[in-house]
């Protein structure tokens, strides 16, 4: 999977330069975050031409996560042209996350 690593320092550039970015806010210590890896890989295969997949480690980058109101892990936020358009908190199966993101992308 070609997930982009996002930090407080490169956030603006990476999110604003793409049409659509799905960011997973999580931590390496979060079991549900690690369990979400196959779902993110599926999204990359299915929608990689229209959607960038990114991950932010909230342990290392708490400032932005706090500004965005990230309270649970994993939290998936879809950004379109730099603006958050939808958010899902908690583990999602591959097909749940794919269906949700497809719905967001078509909205």
C-alpha positions as CSV (number, residue, x, y, z in Angstrom):
1,X,0.0,0.0,0.0
2,X,1.2,3.5,-0.8
3,X,-0.2,5.3,2.2
4,X,1.1,8.8,2.6
5,X,2.5,9.6,6.0
6,X,1.1,12.9,7.2
7,X,2.5,15.1,10.0
8,X,1.6,18.5,11.5
9,X,4.4,19.9,9.3
10,X,3.4,18.6,5.9
11,X,-0.4,18.5,6.4
12,X,-1.4,21.6,4.4
13,X,0.7,20.8,1.4
14,X,-0.4,17.1,1.2
15,X,-4.1,17.6,1.9
16,X,-4.6,20.7,-0.2
17,X,-2.7,19.5,-3.3
18,X,-5.0,16.6,-3.9
19,X,-8.6,16.4,-4.9
20,X,-9.6,13.8,-2.4
21,X,-7.6,12.4,0.6
22,X,-8.8,9.8,3.1
23,X,-6.8,10.3,6.3
24,X,-6.7,7.6,9.0
25,X,-5.9,9.1,12.4
26,X,-4.4,6.4,14.5
27,X,-1.5,5.0,16.4
28,X,0.9,2.0,16.1
29,X,-0.3,1.0,19.5
30,X,-4.0,0.9,18.5
31,X,-5.2,-2.7,17.6
32,X,-8.2,-1.5,15.6
33,X,-5.9,0.8,13.6
34,X,-3.6,-2.1,12.7
35,X,-6.7,-4.2,11.8
36,X,-7.8,-1.4,9.4
37,X,-4.7,-2.0,7.2
38,X,-6.4,-4.5,4.8
39,X,-9.3,-2.0,4.4
40,X,-7.0,0.8,3.5
41,X,-5.2,-1.5,1.0
42,X,-8.5,-2.4,-0.6
43,X,-9.4,1.3,-0.9
44,X,-6.0,2.0,-2.5
45,X,-6.6,-0.8,-5.1
46,X,-10.2,0.2,-5.8
47,X,-10.0,4.0,-5.7
48,X,-6.3,4.8,-5.8
49,X,-6.7,6.7,-9.1
50,X,-9.3,9.1,-7.5
51,X,-8.4,9.0,-3.8
52,X,-5.1,9.4,-1.9
53,X,-4.8,7.3,1.3
54,X,-2.9,8.9,4.2
55,X,-2.1,8.1,7.8
56,X,-1.4,10.3,10.7
57,X,0.1,9.0,13.9
58,X,-1.7,11.0,16.6
59,X,0.9,10.1,19.2
60,X,3.5,12.0,17.2
61,X,1.3,14.8,15.9
62,X,-1.2,15.7,18.6
63,X,-1.7,19.4,17.7
64,X,-3.6,18.9,14.4
65,X,-5.5,15.9,15.6
66,X,-6.7,18.0,18.5
67,X,-7.7,20.9,16.3
68,X,-9.7,18.5,14.1
69,X,-11.5,17.1,17.2
70,X,-10.1,13.6,16.8
71,X,-11.2,11.8,19.9
72,X,-11.1,8.1,19.1
73,X,-9.0,5.7,17.0
74,X,-9.1,4.9,14.3
75,X,-10.8,8.0,12.9
76,X,-11.2,8.2,9.1
77,X,-11.8,11.7,7.6
78,X,-12.3,12.3,3.9
79,X,-11.0,15.7,2.7
80,X,-12.0,17.1,-0.6
81,X,-10.0,20.0,-1.9
82,X,-8.6,20.5,1.6
83,X,-11.9,20.5,3.5
84,X,-13.2,17.7,5.7
85,X,-16.5,16.4,4.2
86,X,-17.1,13.3,6.4
87,X,-15.8,11.4,9.3
88,X,-16.1,7.8,10.6
89,X,-14.9,6.8,14.0
90,X,-13.9,3.3,14.9
91,X,-13.0,0.1,13.1
92,X,-14.7,-0.5,9.8
93,X,-14.5,-3.7,7.8
94,X,-13.0,-3.6,4.3
95,X,-16.4,-3.6,2.6
96,X,-18.0,-1.1,5.1
97,X,-15.1,1.4,4.6
98,X,-15.1,0.9,0.8
99,X,-18.9,1.5,0.7
100,X,-18.7,4.5,2.9
101,X,-15.9,6.1,1.0
102,X,-17.6,5.4,-2.4
103,X,-20.7,7.1,-1.0
104,X,-18.7,10.1,0.2
105,X,-16.9,10.3,-3.2
106,X,-20.2,10.3,-5.1
107,X,-21.8,12.9,-2.8
